[in-house]
Amino acid sequence: MLSSAVEYFIPEKVKSDVSLYRKYRFFLISAFTTLFLSILYIIFFYWIEFIPGLYIVAGYIFSHFLFLFLCRKKVSLYIIGNLYALMTYVGFTYGAATSGGVSSAVIAWLLSTKVSSFWYGDRRSGYTWSVVTILTVTILLIFELNGTKFPFMYKEVYKPYFSGTLHIGVLIYYVVVLKVYEDWKEYSIKVLQKTVESKENLMQAIAHDLRNPLQIMILKINALKRVDDIQSLKDEIQSLKKQTERLVNITNELVSNDGAVKNGLLDIKKYFDSLVLNEFTDFAATKNIKLLQSFELDKELFEINDVKLQRILQNIVSNSIKYSPEKTSIYINTKLSNKTLSIEVKDEGLGLSQNELEIIFERFSGIENKPTNGESSIGIGLSITKVLVESLNGEISVSSPGKNKGTTIHLKFFEK
């Protein structure tokens, strides 16, 4: 019930801002707590015949309904928070002056003035109200030290009840508020941790996906040393140019802030022939691995983001090469039917157990397989690939008959 009431009074426009939403929620739970306590106090003050207290608490109750109204009207929480601090300051200062001065139990409640202004207003408000309340208590003390007697405007026989009830109310308020504050702080820490983790994941993705074209560029540079004619030199330089362009495209895709997936029409056969020739052939040749393609195409063109598709295939095929023994084959089977592009990459490599298949897409999954020729692997390639596939409205799965029996990656992309 309390949760529903809190949600009702939070302005719709702030619900999309998680931090501001939780701040409003924090204030409203606190306000409902003090409203409940004010209702109890008005009954108690009536019983002990503390007339100024009745006026104070009646003013509090009215103020609380005003605060709820202001929340519904989307008034800034900074303004509401400072009005809340003003309410507590005026009420408790007057209450202290009519119930014993600095020795009054009301003074304990005066602490809520500066605390609430810190929490519901801002830091500057908190410091301002802190100075005001400290000066107020100091002035009351000076008056008392100079002989001023602040009255008990209730029957003094009720003093123990008065002090006990006020202090219990303070404890209830701060237990509730601190609980909400701690929940808020814990949530903020989790959000920060998630942000840091996201940045780390992004950096790992950038590092991982830039490694492949860099490795290919090293192969191309080494090939330049063996070039003995102008045409071969031109071909290798053109290949290096394509890899450099690919590095730029990947970087742009990874650091793009708009999150938009820019699709284009690809000629599937030309795209795959060029990709295999320029991206995979030299790497596969280092282990005498054959790359064999087959096509079953009902049409030539398919709409998809070519940069992301290239990253996906680069991760998958380079993995197949790394985890395949020398002098084996990798089969890239592509089928385009209606609005579905299906791709299978099948190798004759180390294979996977059933348990490994279940965790294959987890980051640092701990798969026992090691690259067959000492190539480096950091264990996040398929987890990144899965995210990329899903961002393209696609599906990915892995199958394997077992250890040392090869692995097949199945991809499906659906044209919008």
Secondary structure, 3 states (H helix, E strand, C coil): CHHHHHHHHCCHHHCCCHHHHHHHHHHHHHHHHHHHHHHHHHHHHHHHCCHHHHHHHHHHHHHHHHHHHHHHCCCCHHHHHHHHHHHHHHHHHHHHHCECHHHCCHHHHHHHHHHHHHHHHCHHHHHHHHHHHHHHHHHHHHHHHCCCCCCECCCHHHHHHHHHHHHHHHHHHHHHHHHHHHHHHHHHHHHHHHHHHHHHHHHHHHHHHHHHHHHHHHHHHHHHCCCCCHHHHHHHHHHHHHHHHHHHHHHHHHHCCCCCCCCEEEEHHHHHHHHHHHHHHHHHHCCCCEEEEEEEECCCEEEECHHHHHHHHHHHHHHHHHCCCCCCEEEEEEEEECCEEEEEEEECCCCCCHHHHHHCCCCCCCCCCCCCCCCCCCCCHHHHHHHHHHHCCEEEEEECCCCCCCCEEEEEEECC
